Amino acid sequence: MNLNLSIGPLVALIAGILILVMPRMLNYIVAFYLIIVGIIGLFGRNLGL
């Protein structure tokens, strides 16, 4: 089972919902999303994701 394909869209969905609910938090949500996607991209293969 390849979780690498399912984690990215899930994080994007959660970020999109948070932006709709709390538009003032846009900068923090985008920054958090980019950090998570970057960590998954760098270490995803090593973590078995």
C-alpha positions in Angstrom: 0.0 0.0 0.0 1.5 3.3 -1.1 0.6 6.0 1.5 2.7 8.7 -0.2 -0.1 9.4 -2.7 -2.8 9.6 -0.1 -1.1 11.8 2.5 -0.5 14.8 0.1 -4.1 15.2 -1.0 -5.3 14.7 2.6 -3.0 17.5 3.9 -4.2 19.7 1.0 -7.8 19.0 1.8 -7.3 19.8 5.5 -5.4 23.0 4.6 -8.2 24.1 2.2 -10.9 23.6 4.8 -8.9 25.5 7.4 -8.4 28.4 4.9 -12.2 28.5 4.3 -12.9 28.5 8.1 -10.1 30.8 9.2 -9.0 33.1 6.3 -6.8 35.2 8.6 -4.7 32.1 9.3 -3.8 31.8 5.6 -0.1 32.4 6.0 0.3 29.9 8.8 -1.7 27.3 7.0 0.3 27.6 3.8 3.6 27.5 5.7 2.5 24.4 7.6 1.3 22.7 4.4 4.6 23.5 2.6 6.6 22.2 5.6 4.6 18.9 5.8 4.9 18.3 2.0 8.6 19.0 2.1 9.2 16.6 5.0 7.1 13.9 3.2 9.1 14.6 0.0 12.5 14.3 1.7 11.9 11.5 4.2 8.8 9.7 2.9 10.8 6.9 1.3 12.9 6.4 4.4 9.9 6.4 6.7 8.1 3.8 4.6 5.3 6.2 3.6 
